[in-house]
Amino acid sequence: MKKQNLALILGFLGLMSLNAATVSVLVVETGLPSNNGCTPSASVWESGIMDVFFDAGHIVSNALCMQIGPTLDANAAILSSRILPREVNSDFDQARIGGADFFVLVILDYKEGTTERPKDVSIRIFSVSTGELLHETKGISRVWKSSDDEFRDVKQQAVKIIPHLVKKG
């Protein structure tokens, strides 16, 4: 009986590892008036996404939160879709060196210089091997009453993008 249970557990773990992807997460904040370090919302988004991915069986790592100043050119570059912004190339290269399958870029945009909570959020999933944008969720914007409320919403958003973390081949 014990050998059967052990075989069942090992078989289950083997199947889980076949579907497990290695994911690198980077949170970028744009539109802030100065570089005073990342806001509490950056931690909420990073933690919420990483928690959900980990609970789904993926191997998850993160890069340090990044802020890109409020200049119009920098914001336009980071917010334009279908590209991997040059500002994150170093983090993307680190993900590749570390063996990641996917690079998840979370962009928190603080319009009008507010720092309480982001006014708009986008999540982009890139293939690390090709650099191709695989999926983008745009326009996630809410009026969160608290960090807990924001954290619950982040986890709901993360669950929606898990189906896009599928290794090919």
C-alpha positions as CSV (number, residue, x, y, z in Angstrom):
1,M,0.0,0.0,0.0
2,K,2.8,2.4,0.9
3,K,4.6,1.7,-2.4
4,Q,1.5,2.4,-4.4
5,N,1.0,5.8,-2.6
6,L,4.7,6.7,-3.2
7,A,4.4,5.8,-6.9
8,L,1.2,7.9,-7.2
9,I,2.9,10.9,-5.5
10,L,6.0,10.6,-7.7
11,G,3.9,10.3,-10.8
12,F,1.8,13.3,-9.9
13,L,5.0,15.4,-9.2
14,G,6.4,14.3,-12.6
15,L,3.3,15.4,-14.4
16,M,3.4,18.8,-12.6
17,S,7.0,19.4,-13.6
18,L,6.1,18.9,-17.3
19,N,3.7,21.8,-17.2
20,A,5.7,24.0,-14.9
21,A,7.2,27.1,-16.5
22,T,9.9,29.3,-15.2
23,V,8.6,32.9,-15.1
24,S,10.5,36.1,-14.3
25,V,8.3,39.1,-13.2
26,L,9.3,42.7,-13.4
27,V,7.1,45.6,-12.2
28,V,7.8,49.0,-13.8
29,E,6.2,52.2,-12.5
30,T,5.8,55.2,-14.9
31,G,4.6,58.7,-14.5
32,L,5.8,59.4,-11.0
33,P,7.2,62.8,-10.2
34,S,10.6,61.7,-8.9
35,N,12.6,58.5,-8.2
36,N,11.9,58.0,-4.5
37,G,11.8,54.2,-4.6
38,C,9.0,52.0,-5.6
39,T,5.5,52.5,-4.2
40,P,3.6,50.0,-2.0
41,S,1.5,49.2,-5.0
42,A,4.5,47.8,-6.8
43,S,5.0,45.3,-4.0
44,V,1.3,44.4,-4.0
45,W,1.4,43.6,-7.8
46,E,4.6,41.7,-7.6
47,S,3.5,39.6,-4.6
48,G,0.1,38.9,-5.9
49,I,1.2,37.8,-9.3
50,M,4.1,35.7,-8.0
51,D,1.8,34.0,-5.4
52,V,-0.7,32.9,-8.0
53,F,1.9,31.7,-10.4
54,F,3.7,29.8,-7.7
55,D,0.4,28.3,-6.5
56,A,-0.2,27.1,-10.1
57,G,3.1,25.2,-10.0
58,H,5.3,27.6,-11.9
59,I,8.9,28.5,-10.8
60,V,8.9,32.2,-10.3
61,S,11.6,34.9,-9.8
62,N,11.5,38.6,-9.9
63,A,13.7,41.6,-10.7
64,L,13.8,44.7,-8.6
65,C,11.0,47.1,-9.3
66,M,11.9,49.9,-11.8
67,Q,10.7,53.4,-12.1
68,I,10.8,55.3,-15.3
69,G,10.6,59.1,-15.0
70,P,7.7,61.2,-16.0
71,T,9.2,62.4,-19.3
72,L,6.8,62.1,-22.2
73,D,9.3,60.1,-24.4
74,A,10.0,57.5,-21.7
75,N,6.4,57.0,-20.9
76,A,5.5,56.6,-24.6
77,A,8.2,54.1,-25.1
78,I,7.3,51.9,-22.1
79,L,3.6,52.1,-22.7
80,S,3.6,51.4,-26.4
81,S,2.5,47.8,-26.9
82,R,4.0,45.0,-28.9
83,I,7.6,45.9,-27.9
84,L,9.9,45.0,-25.1
85,P,11.0,48.5,-23.9
86,R,14.7,49.1,-24.0
87,E,14.7,50.2,-20.4
88,V,14.0,46.6,-19.3
89,N,16.5,44.9,-21.7
90,S,19.0,44.1,-18.9
91,D,16.3,42.5,-16.8
92,F,15.1,40.5,-19.8
93,D,18.7,39.3,-20.5
94,Q,19.0,38.2,-16.8
95,A,15.8,36.2,-17.2
96,R,17.3,34.5,-20.3
97,I,20.5,33.8,-18.5
98,G,18.6,32.4,-15.5
99,G,16.7,30.0,-17.8
100,A,13.2,31.6,-17.7
101,D,10.6,30.6,-20.2
102,F,8.5,33.7,-19.8
103,F,9.1,37.3,-18.9
104,V,6.1,39.1,-17.3
105,L,6.2,42.8,-17.4
106,V,3.7,44.7,-15.2
107,I,3.4,48.4,-16.0
108,L,1.9,50.5,-13.3
109,D,1.1,54.0,-14.8
110,Y,0.5,56.8,-12.3
111,K,-1.2,59.4,-14.5
112,E,-1.1,63.0,-13.4
113,G,1.7,62.4,-10.9
114,T,-0.4,60.7,-8.2
115,T,1.5,58.2,-6.1
116,E,-1.3,56.6,-4.0
117,R,-2.3,53.9,-6.5
118,P,-1.7,53.4,-10.2
119,K,-4.4,54.8,-12.5
120,D,-3.7,52.2,-15.2
121,V,-2.1,48.8,-15.3
122,S,-0.9,46.6,-18.2
123,I,0.5,43.1,-18.0
124,R,2.6,41.8,-20.9
125,I,3.9,38.2,-21.3
126,F,6.9,37.7,-23.5
127,S,8.6,34.5,-24.6
128,V,12.2,34.6,-23.3
129,S,13.5,32.5,-26.2
130,T,12.1,34.6,-29.0
131,G,11.3,38.0,-27.3
132,E,7.8,37.7,-28.8
133,L,4.9,39.3,-27.1
134,L,2.5,36.4,-26.3
135,H,-0.2,38.2,-24.5
136,E,-1.2,41.6,-23.2
137,T,-3.8,42.7,-20.7
138,K,-4.4,46.4,-20.9
139,G,-6.4,49.0,-19.1
140,I,-6.7,47.3,-15.7
141,S,-7.8,50.3,-13.7
142,R,-9.9,50.4,-10.5
143,V,-10.3,52.6,-7.5
144,W,-9.0,50.3,-4.8
145,K,-10.1,51.2,-1.3
146,S,-7.1,49.5,0.3
147,S,-4.0,47.5,-0.3
148,D,-6.0,44.4,0.6
149,D,-8.6,45.2,-2.0
150,E,-5.9,45.8,-4.6
151,F,-4.1,42.6,-3.7
152,R,-7.4,40.6,-4.2
153,D,-7.8,42.2,-7.6
154,V,-4.2,41.5,-8.6
155,K,-4.6,37.8,-7.8
156,Q,-7.8,37.7,-9.9
157,Q,-5.9,39.3,-12.8
158,A,-3.0,36.8,-12.4
159,V,-5.4,33.8,-12.6
160,K,-6.7,35.1,-15.9
161,I,-3.2,35.2,-17.5
162,I,-2.0,31.8,-16.3
163,P,-3.4,30.0,-19.4
164,H,-0.8,32.0,-21.4
165,L,2.1,30.5,-19.6
166,V,2.3,27.3,-21.6
167,K,5.7,26.1,-22.9
168,K,5.7,25.1,-26.5
169,G,7.5,22.0,-27.7
